[in-house]
Amino acid sequence: MTDNATVTTSTPSGRKLQDWLSEYAESHQNPFNKKIHQVCVPVIMLTVLGLLASVPAPFFVGFWAVVFVLLAGACHVPVFRPGAA
């Protein structure tokens, strides 16, 4: 099994994945950037949920929005566990 710290996968641009992740982590330490994310991420999420709720669904109105919320929640559970940095 490969340790995440040693991942050297290259992206289509030729940059290594670790380079992208390091730059991302550094840019998200800026207080102004954090404030923008606190406002804009919820707005984007509500927009996506609204659009998904308007898509015809096989079972009930809002089916795709519920699916999206469950998948997004499952992906983010590890991020919000106690002690995660």
Wavefront OBJ file of the C-alpha trace (Angstrom):
o trace
v 0.000 0.000 0.000
v 1.332 3.441 -0.914
v 1.713 6.122 1.751
v -0.109 9.351 0.783
v 3.027 11.376 1.532
v 4.928 9.543 -1.206
v 2.377 9.842 -4.017
v 4.154 11.003 -7.169
v 1.314 10.733 -9.669
v 1.594 13.334 -12.416
v -1.410 15.303 -13.591
v -2.157 16.114 -17.254
v -0.299 19.420 -16.817
v 2.839 17.525 -15.813
v 2.816 18.734 -12.218
v 2.931 16.168 -9.478
v -0.207 15.619 -7.437
v 1.667 16.407 -4.229
v 2.632 19.820 -5.707
v -1.031 20.601 -6.390
v -2.086 19.505 -2.917
v 0.672 21.515 -1.243
v -0.268 24.650 -3.182
v -3.943 24.108 -2.365
v -3.212 23.683 1.357
v -1.050 26.807 1.401
v -3.583 28.975 -0.432
v -6.350 27.932 1.949
v -4.546 29.345 4.989
v -5.201 32.928 3.892
v -7.898 34.492 6.171
v -9.549 36.316 3.238
v -9.719 33.073 1.257
v -11.313 31.343 4.254
v -13.993 34.072 4.519
v -14.786 33.770 0.798
v -15.190 30.007 1.219
v -17.470 30.459 4.258
v -19.836 32.529 2.132
v -19.508 31.037 -1.340
v -19.392 27.293 -0.647
v -22.837 27.252 1.038
v -24.257 29.378 -1.804
v -22.854 26.955 -4.379
v -24.215 23.975 -2.438
v -27.705 25.488 -2.226
v -27.614 26.249 -5.951
v -26.615 22.672 -6.796
v -29.315 21.292 -4.486
v -31.919 23.554 -6.080
v -30.929 22.485 -9.576
v -30.909 18.802 -8.624
v -34.303 19.141 -6.935
v -35.734 20.436 -10.215
v -34.569 17.388 -12.237
v -37.359 14.877 -12.812
v -36.860 11.964 -10.448
v -38.040 8.353 -10.522
v -39.330 8.172 -6.937
v -40.064 11.572 -5.367
v -39.409 15.277 -5.892
v -35.890 16.107 -4.783
v -34.615 12.533 -5.152
v -31.375 13.605 -6.884
v -30.762 16.311 -4.281
v -31.034 13.700 -1.521
v -28.641 11.388 -3.392
v -26.175 14.271 -3.772
v -26.356 15.182 -0.068
v -25.789 11.573 0.987
v -22.811 11.129 -1.350
v -21.274 14.466 -0.374
v -21.756 13.673 3.297
v -20.138 10.263 2.907
v -17.129 11.853 1.203
v -16.710 14.488 3.913
v -17.178 12.355 7.022
v -13.421 11.624 7.265
v -12.661 15.355 6.992
v -14.808 16.275 9.991
v -13.778 13.514 12.380
v -12.359 14.676 15.723
v -8.648 15.343 15.566
v -8.531 15.753 11.774
v -6.404 18.705 10.720
l 1 2 3 4 5 6 7 8 9 10 11 12 13 14 15 16 17 18 19 20 21 22 23 24 25 26 27 28 29 30 31 32 33 34 35 36 37 38 39 40 41 42 43 44 45 46 47 48 49 50 51 52 53 54 55 56 57 58 59 60 61 62 63 64 65 66 67 68 69 70 71 72 73 74 75 76 77 78 79 80 81 82 83 84 85
